[in-house]
């Protein structure tokens, strides 16, 4: 056996290993964080349902000040779409659409990532009444990593990675709403 044959064999075995292991790994992942905001639920919810307000508290919205943003529809209503495009590879290109609103309870979104990779994620913001002047906000995200890319979930902790960004965003949201 020459060295090239050995190298090709090792590469083949590694690829086969990844493909076989990936068959048995989960493809779905979900992340959720929550915070208590010292404001009545109606104030919190009315702020959250305006999708453009995410520019004020979401960590992702601040990652590229040069990001181009586009909007379609009426903000705060089902069908509103917020799109972004950035040369920053960590931001990329995509859009977020409001799919469902249940007043003072939940806002469901769909995020469609276009670049640097294509993917779709379900995102929600839930508000729960704690007291008359305190509201719990839950921010959640669920998606799927297709086979065989799901192998990366062994090394990339989405719970930690996205969770940290949600925590920053929720902390920013709390600060903004409690100032007013």
Secondary structure per residue as TSV (DSSP state, phi and psi in degrees):
chain	resnum	aa	ss	phi	psi
A	1	X	-	360.0	133.5
A	2	X	-	-91.5	170.2
A	3	X	H	-63.0	-36.7
A	4	X	H	-63.2	-41.2
A	5	X	H	-63.6	-41.6
A	6	X	H	-64.3	-45.2
A	7	X	H	-62.0	-45.6
A	8	X	H	-62.7	-39.3
A	9	X	H	-63.8	-44.1
A	10	X	H	-63.1	-43.7
A	11	X	H	-61.3	-44.6
A	12	X	H	-60.6	-43.9
A	13	X	H	-64.1	-42.4
A	14	X	H	-63.1	-44.7
A	15	X	H	-63.5	-44.4
A	16	X	H	-61.0	-41.5
A	17	X	H	-58.9	-49.4
A	18	X	H	-60.3	-45.6
A	19	X	H	-64.1	-41.2
A	20	X	H	-69.5	-46.6
A	21	X	H	-60.9	-41.1
A	22	X	H	-61.3	-28.1
A	23	X	H	-60.9	-28.9
A	24	X	T	-102.8	0.4
A	25	X	S	-94.3	152.0
A	26	X	-	-66.9	153.1
A	27	X	-	-108.7	-23.3
A	28	X	E	-91.9	151.3
A	29	X	E	-148.2	153.7
A	30	X	E	-144.1	147.2
A	31	X	E	-137.8	138.9
A	32	X	E	-146.3	139.9
A	33	X	E	-135.2	159.8
A	34	X	E	-144.3	161.7
A	35	X	E	-153.3	153.7
A	36	X	E	-100.3	129.0
A	37	X	E	-113.5	132.5
A	38	X	S	-83.5	66.4
A	39	X	S	-152.1	152.9
A	40	X	-	-62.9	150.5
A	41	X	H	-57.6	-37.8
A	42	X	H	-65.2	-38.7
A	43	X	H	-65.6	-45.1
A	44	X	H	-63.8	-48.7
A	45	X	H	-63.6	-43.5
A	46	X	H	-62.0	-31.8
A	47	X	H	-72.7	-43.3
A	48	X	H	-66.9	-35.4
A	49	X	T	-71.9	-14.2
A	50	X	-	-84.1	104.1
A	51	X	G	-60.3	-34.5
A	52	X	G	-60.8	-24.1
A	53	X	G	-65.1	-20.8
A	54	X	H	-61.6	-23.8
A	55	X	H	-61.4	-23.8
A	56	X	H	-85.5	-25.4
A	57	X	H	-125.5	-22.6
A	58	X	-	-72.6	132.7
A	59	X	T	-60.2	-38.6
A	60	X	G	-65.3	-32.4
A	61	X	G	-69.1	-21.9
A	62	X	G	-98.8	0.7
A	63	X	S	-71.0	-22.5
A	64	X	-	-143.6	102.1
A	65	X	T	-62.5	-19.8
A	66	X	T	-90.7	2.1
A	67	X	-	-57.9	135.9
A	68	X	E	-88.2	137.0
A	69	X	E	-126.1	143.3
A	70	X	E	-135.9	149.2
A	71	X	E	-135.1	144.7
A	72	X	E	-134.3	134.9
A	73	X	S	94.4	-167.0
A	74	X	-	-104.8	118.0
A	75	X	T	-61.4	142.0
A	76	X	T	87.5	4.2
A	77	X	S	-127.2	154.6
A	78	X	T	-56.8	135.1
A	79	X	T	99.9	-12.7
A	80	X	-	-67.2	135.9
A	81	X	E	-124.3	130.5
A	82	X	E	-113.0	121.6
A	83	X	E	-112.9	154.2
A	84	X	E	-139.9	155.9
A	85	X	E	-149.2	129.3
A	86	X	-	-142.2	147.7
A	87	X	S	-80.0	-15.6
A	88	X	S	-70.0	119.6
A	89	X	T	-64.3	-21.3
A	90	X	T	-78.7	-13.3
A	91	X	T	-107.1	-49.7
A	92	X	-	66.9	-141.8
A	93	X	E	-138.1	140.5
A	94	X	E	179.9	-170.0
A	95	X	E	-153.5	155.6
A	96	X	E	-129.0	132.7
A	97	X	E	-124.2	138.0
A	98	X	E	-77.8	120.1
A	99	X	E	-98.4	-35.0
A	100	X	E	-154.3	141.7
A	101	X	E	-132.7	124.8
A	102	X	E	-115.0	110.0
A	103	X	T	-48.2	131.7
A	104	X	T	61.5	17.1
A	105	X	T	-130.2	-60.1
A	106	X	E	-150.5	146.4
A	107	X	E	-127.5	121.6
A	108	X	E	-104.2	135.5
A	109	X	E	-125.5	161.8
A	110	X	E	-124.6	128.0
A	111	X	E	-104.6	128.7
A	112	X	E	-114.3	106.2
A	113	X	E	-81.9	134.8
A	114	X	E	-112.4	-46.2
A	115	X	E	-135.1	145.7
A	116	X	S	-79.6	-6.5
A	117	X	S	-143.2	154.3
A	118	X	-	-91.8	132.6
A	119	X	E	-166.6	160.8
A	120	X	E	-127.5	139.7
A	121	X	E	-134.2	145.7
A	122	X	E	-95.1	130.9
A	123	X	E	-129.8	146.5
A	124	X	E	-144.0	153.9
A	125	X	E	-124.5	124.6
A	126	X	E	-118.5	135.4
A	127	X	E	-114.0	135.6
A	128	X	E	-126.8	135.7
A	129	X	E	-71.3	123.3
A	130	X	E	-98.4	-55.4
A	131	X	E	-141.1	-178.5
A	132	X	T	-57.3	-30.6
A	133	X	T	-119.5	18.0
A	134	X	E	-136.8	132.2
A	135	X	E	-127.8	133.0
A	136	X	E	-90.9	130.8
A	137	X	E	-115.0	126.6
A	138	X	E	-111.6	131.6
A	139	X	E	-119.0	121.2
A	140	X	E	-132.8	161.4
A	141	X	E	-150.1	133.6
A	142	X	E	-140.1	145.3
A	143	X	E	-156.6	-173.2
A	144	X	E	-138.8	139.0
A	145	X	-	-109.5	115.0
A	146	X	-	-66.7	153.7
A	147	X	T	-66.5	136.6
A	148	X	T	-95.2	7.2
A	149	X	G	-63.8	-19.9
A	150	X	G	-61.2	-14.4
A	151	X	G	-57.8	-32.4
A	152	X	G	-64.2	-22.9
A	153	X	G	-64.9	-17.5
A	154	X	G	-67.2	-28.9
A	155	X	T	-112.6	-16.9
A	156	X	-	-116.8	107.1
A	157	X	-	-83.0	96.4
A	158	X	H	-63.3	-35.4
A	159	X	H	-57.1	-46.6
A	160	X	H	-70.8	-47.7
A	161	X	H	-63.8	-56.7
A	162	X	H	-74.6	-36.0
A	163	X	H	-57.4	-41.0
A	164	X	H	-62.7	-40.4
A	165	X	H	-66.2	-39.1
A	166	X	H	-63.5	-41.8
A	167	X	H	-61.2	-43.0
A	168	X	H	-62.6	-46.1
A	169	X	H	-62.0	-44.3
A	170	X	H	-66.6	-36.6
A	171	X	H	-64.4	-42.9
A	172	X	H	-61.5	-43.6
A	173	X	H	-58.9	-46.7
A	174	X	H	-58.0	-46.9
A	175	X	H	-61.2	-45.1
A	176	X	H	-62.0	-50.4
A	177	X	H	-70.5	-33.7
A	178	X	H	-79.6	-14.4
A	179	X	H	-72.1	-33.4
A	180	X	-	-84.6	360.0
